[in-house]
Amino acid sequence: MVKGYEVVIGLETHAELNTESKIYCSCKNQFGLEVNTQVCPVCMGMPGTLPTLNEKVVDYAIKMGHALNCTINPVCKQDRKNYFYPDLPKAYQISQAEVPLCQNGYVDIYVDGEEKRIGVTRIHIEEDAGKLLHSDKFSGSLVDLNRCGVPLIEIVSEPDMRSSAEAKAYLETLKSILQYLGICDCKMQEGSIRCDVNVSVHKPGEPFGTRSEMKNVNSFSAAVRGIDYEVNRQIEVLESGGVVEQETRRWDDEKGVSVSMRSKEDAQDYRYFPEPDLLTIVVDEDRIAALKSEIPELPNKKLIRYIKEYGLNIKEATAISENVDKAKYFDECVNTSNVSPRSVCNWLLGDIAKFENANNISVWNTHLTPEKLVELISIIDSGKISNAAGKTVFDIIVKEDRDISAIIEEKSLAQVSDSSALEAIADEVLSLNEKSVTDYKNGKTNALGFLVGQCMKASKGKANPSMMKDIILKKLSS
């Protein structure tokens, strides 16, 4: 609820599929190449050319349909969506209208500590349009057609989201699933994944309000800002006695405002009709089943499992599950040993993440294999070395293919756990720090930490800290 109004949000998410070639021709599907070099008569819309469907696009779309619990339509067709825009040379886009490849699905998201199910209306395949280029170096606009014909799937949600936080969680979940499936690189800075946002508001108990659609939303954080702005804009319109118009708006993230572009088209405005140059898509049930068998455990499922089975909090579980490499590393560590998932999580999101960020490298490209991390954690847990010594070992094995035991011996990192040796250290420290002993006995409990610290210093960090603390407490109480 915002100012007494209920918010209704639906998202249309477009994901570029990372196939080798475009959807209807053999031009290379690659970002950042020289302007207008990856074009041919088919994707440029020359008269008389005939498109040929890239079957890998169908496979990828079906995989995403399975991941989002959709019904897969084994027989469907493609349609022409007619509209005029400078970056669409054919003046129509090949898409799907009445019968999409996938429909009637859902995805479970985790937001504000609770699971929520978001309906997925449909997933259909279509081709991307070109790109208009604007610059102060020339007047007017130029067009780059390299992106024409790049394969897309459009994922249309039900209007089930009620806040910008839910919309962001939904988008992040879709992004992670696409990456897990390996069908989209999800580089938002390159436009690989983008969304159109539909927003409306209404008083509780009343029918849904008139929606507006926002284009040009290029990041998930921009989607949050755009939704919050649009909600407040519509409420202001209604509170002032106005009427919210059905329209398409452009989000200007730099200014933090949405600007009206045109009245919102309905489906009939696009004059859909069956694409006459392409055959009906027919996928046999065995192929649909085979593609389903290739689906791995997905990030939203992992996130809930990490919370319920391993006791990770939502922030930790999200940080691991949404990253394919981190999740694989975590699972291999936990599934191959008896080390605590908590310990693995702390290393993965602590020292390992710090090293990855500083060196712009994945842990998989270092010498710290899951087996070696498990071995290191086990040695620390056994008390053979301290946590501080463990970090010293980590700094070496992440860069060098070395034996952990050899490093411990070479660097003299083994922890002293001999009680007689520790008692001798404690006696010496207590005799040299009589004031701290008196302070502790007079109720200044922080003196204990100082005394233990002095013992660790005297042992050059080799003393077992928990044993050292117990010995100091025993001697102070006597």
N, C-alpha and C positions, 0 to 999 in steps of 0.2 A: 504494500500500500504506500502511495506517495500522495500526501496532502488529501487523503480521503478517496483517492482514485486507485483502482486496480490496474496494473500494467500488464499488457499482453505483448509478447515478443515472439516473432518467428524469423528464422534465418534461412537464407538461400546461399549455400556455401559452394563455391566453385573451386575445384582442385585440378590442376594440370597434371596429367598422367605422364610419367617419365619413360615413355616408349622411345625406341630409337628413331622412328619416323612419325610423321603426322598421321592424322586419323583417316584421311581419304587419298593420300598421295605418298610418294616415297621421299619427299623432302625431309631433311634432317630436323629432328625436334630437339633444338638446343638453344639455350638462352645466351644472349650477349654477342652473337656473331654480327659481322658487318651488315649494315642496314640493307634490306631487300636482296640478300644473297641466297636465302633459303626459300626460294619461291619457284613456282612452276605454273603452267597454264591452269592446272586444276585448282590450286589454292588461291590463285589470283582471279579465279572466276571467269576465265575466258570462255566465250560462247562455244558450244559444241564439245566441251571437255566432259569426261565421265569420271566420277569418283569411284574408288574401290575401298571398302571398309577394312581397316586394320583390325584383325581378329584379336590381337593382344589387348586392344581397348575394351572389347567385350569381356574378356577374361578378367581384367582388372576391375571393371565395374561390378561383375558378379561377385568377386572376392569382397569388395566393399559392401555389397548387398548382404552377403552372409555375415560379415562382421557386425552389421547393424540390424541383424535379425529380420531381414526383409523376405518377402515372397519373391522368388525369381520367376519372371515370365519367360518360359522357354520359347515362345513365339511372340515377336513384337516387330514394330516397324520404325522407320525414321520419317520425320516430317520437316517441311520447310516452314520456317518462322520468318515472315516477311517484315522487314523494316529498313528504312533508308538512313544510313550513317556513313560518313566519309571513309571509315576504316573497314567497311564491309563491302568489298567490291562487287559481290554478286547481288547485293541488295536483299539477300536472304541468308539465314543461318540454318544449317542442317542440325536438327535437334530431335527431340521426341515429345509428342503431345499427349494423346489419350492413353497410350499403352507404353509406359516406361519399362526399362529392363528390370528394375527392382522397385517394389512398393510395399507399403504397410509394414514398416519396421519400427524399431525403437533402439535407443541407446540409454544405458544407465550412467548417470553422472553423480559425482560426490561433491556437494557444496554445503558449506556451513555445518559440517559434521553429519550430514544426512544424505542418504541416497535419494535420487529423484529420477524418474523415467521420462525421457523426452521422446515423443513420437516422431517417426520419420515418414513423411508422406510418400516420398519417391526418391529414387536415384536414377537419373537418365544420362545418356552420353550425348555429347554435342561437340561442335567445333568452336574454337576461339576466334575472335575477330582480330584485326590488326591493331596497330597502336599509332595514335596521333602524336607528333613531335612538335613541341612548342619551344621557341628560343628567342632571345633578344637579338640573336645574330641574323635572323631573317624575318621577313614579314609573313603574316599568315601562318599556316600550319602545314607540316609535311606528314606523310604517312609511311610507316614501316610495315610491310606486309609479312615479315618473317613469322609473326605470331598467328597469322591466318592459317586455320586448319590444325593448330595444336590441339590435341585431344583433351577434352574436359569431361569430368563427371560433375553434375550439379546435384547436391544433396539438399533436399527441401524438407525442413522440419515442420512439425505441427506447431501451432501457436501455443506451446506449452510452457514457455519460460515467462517468469514473472518478475525478473530483475536483471540488471546488467551483470550481476555476479553469476547468475545462472547461465546467462548467454556466454560469458567468458569461459566458464567451466565446460560448457557444451563444445565450444570451439576448440579448446585445448584438448578435449577428449578426442574429437574428430582428427585433429592434427596428429596426435600420438598414434591413433589407429592407422592412419594413412602411412605413417613412417614404419610402424610394425609390419605392415603388409608389403612395404617396399615399393609402393605404386606411385608415390609422390614425394618429392624432396622437401616440400612445405617451406620453401624459402620465400617468406612474405615480401622481402625486399625485391625479389624478382617477379612478384605477382603469381607465384606458384599456387598459393591458396589465398582466396579473398572471399568476401561475403557481402551480400546485400541484406540490409536490416529492415524488417517490417515492424512497426511499432504502433500501438493504439492504446488508448486509456478509456476507462468507463467507471461509473459508480457501481459499487457492489450490488448485485441483483439485477442490473440492467444488461441489455445485449452488448456485445463487443462494440467498441467505437470504430470510427472510420480510421483506417490505417494509412500511414505514409511509408514510403520505401526510401531508404537512404543508400545511395551509391558512393563509390570512391572510398570505401572503408578498407584501409590497407594494413591494419594491424589489429590485434585483439584488444589492445589498450585503447585504440581509436574507436573500436566498436563500443567499448564501455562508455567512453566520453560521449560518443554520438547518441547512444541510447538515453543516457541521463539528460542530455540536452534536449532531445526530442520529446521526452516525457514531460519535462517542465514547460517546453514550448506549447505542447498541446493542452496542458492543464491551464496555462495562462489564457489561451484562446477561448477555452470553454468557460473559464471563470469570468471572462470579460463579456460573455454573452455571444461569442462568435461560434462559428462552425468549422470543424477540422475538415479540410479538403483532402480528397484522395489524390495524392500527387507523388511524383518522384522528386526527391531532394538530393543534393550533392553535399557530402560532408566535407567541410574545410577544416582539417585538423589543426592547421597553423593558427587560424582565427578562433577555433573552438565553436563554430556555428554551422548550421545546415542551411543551404540556400535552395530555393525552389528552382527546379529545372523544367518540369513539364507536368501536365496532368497525367496521372497514372493510367497506363493502358490496361484494358482487360484482355482476356485471351482472344476474344473475337477481333480485336484490333490488329492482331498479328496475322490474321487470315491463314491459319495453319492448313496445310493439306499434305497428303502423303508424298514423300520424296519419290518422284518417278524414276530417278536414275539409280536407285539402290534396291536390292532385293530385300525381301522380308528376312529378318534375323531369326534363325532357328538354331537353338542350342539343345542338344540331346541331354537327357536326364543324367546319364553317366558322367558327362563332362561337368555338369553343375555339381554333382556329388564329389567328383574328384577335386574341383576347386575348393569346395568346402573343407575337405580333408587337409588342405594345405594351410588353413588358418591357424596361426599360433595362439597361445593364451594372450589375450589382448590387454592393453594397459589399464582399462577401467576395471577389469576383473582382477588384475594383479594388485591394483591399488587397494581394493577392498580386502583381498587376501592378506596383504602385508599388514593392514591395520588389525584384522581380526585374529590372524594366526601368529604374527610376530610382535604385536604390540607397538608398532611404529605409529607415530602421530600422523595426522593428515599431511602436514608439510613435508615430512620425511618420505612418506609413502609416495606422495606425488612427485617429488624430486627424483626418486629412483624409477618409478614405474613409467613416467612419461618419456624417459630417455632409453632407447632400445639398448644401447651399449651398457649403461649402468644396470639396467634390469637383468640383462643376461649375466653380467659379472656377479651381481648380488645373488642370483639364483644358483649359479655354479658354486659359489662359496658356501651357501647355506645347505645345499643339497648333497654336498660331498663330504661333510664333516659334522662334528658335534659342537662347533664353535657357536657362540651366541649370535643370532641375527642382529641384535643390538650392537655388538662389537663391530660386525661387518658394516653395518649402516654408518656407525661413527667414523670409521676409516674412509668409507666411500664418499661420504659427504663432507669430510674434514680434510685430512692431509692429501688424499688422492685428488679430490676436487680442486684443492688449492694448487697442486702440481699441474693438473690438466689445464687449468685456466692460465697459469703463469707461462706454460710452455706451448699452449695451443695444440694439445695432443690428447688422444684418448688413452686411457689406461691400458687398452688392448695393444697399443703400440709401444708399450714399455716392457721391461723384464719382470714386472710384478704380475705374475700370473695369478689366477684365483688360488691355485695350490700353494703358492708362496705366501700369499696374504694369510691364508688359513694357518699355515705353519707358523708365521710370525705371531698371529693372535694366540695360538696355542702355547707358544713359548712364553709370551707375556702372562697369560692366564696361569701358567704353571708356577710363576714366580721366579723363573730362571733369570729374566731380565726385567727391568722396570719399564714403565710407559715411556719415560724419557729416552731410555736406551733403545726402545723399540722404534722411536722416531729416527734415531741415528741409523739404525739398520735400514729402515725404510728409505732414507735419503740415498743410501748406497744401492740397494737392490732395484730401485725403480729405474736406475741408470745403467747398472752393470749386472750381467748374468753371473751372480755369485752365490755360493752356498751360505745360508744364514748362520749355521753353527761356526763356520770358519770366520765370518765377520765378527761374531761375538767374541771368539777367542783372540782374534787379531787385535781388536780394539779394547780388549779387557772389559767387556760390558756385562759380564756375568754378575748377577745380583748376589750380595752377601746375605745368606739366610742362616748362617751359623749363629745360634743363640749366644754362645759364650763370647764370640767376637763382637756381636752387637751390644752385649751387656758391658763389655769393656769400653766401647765407644760411649755408651750412655753414662757410665760412671764418670768418665773424663769430662763430658759436656756439662753434667750436673755440678761437678765440683768447680768448674770455671764460670758458672752462671748462677751463683747463689741468689742473686736478686730476683731472677726470673722464677726460681724455685719458690722463693718467699711470696712473690706476686701470685703464683698459681694457688698456693695454699691459702692466700687471702681472698680467693674468689675471682682473680683475673684469669679466666680460662683461656684467653687468647695467648697467654704465655706458653701454653702447651705447643701450639703451632711453631712458636719461635724455637723452642727447645728441640723439637723434632727436626726442624730445618737446620739447626746447628749440627745435629747428629748426621744428617744427610750430607752436609758440607764436609764434615770431618771424614766421612767415608768416601768422599769424592763421588757421591751420587750412587754408590754401589749397594748401600744398605737396603734391605727389604723394608719399604716405608711402613707397611701395616704392622710388621713385626717390631719395627723400631718404635712405633707409637705405643704398642702394647707394653713393651719393656719400660719405656719412659713412664707410662701411667702407673705401672706396677711399683716402680721405684718411688714415684712421688707419693703414692698412697701409703707406702710403708715408712 
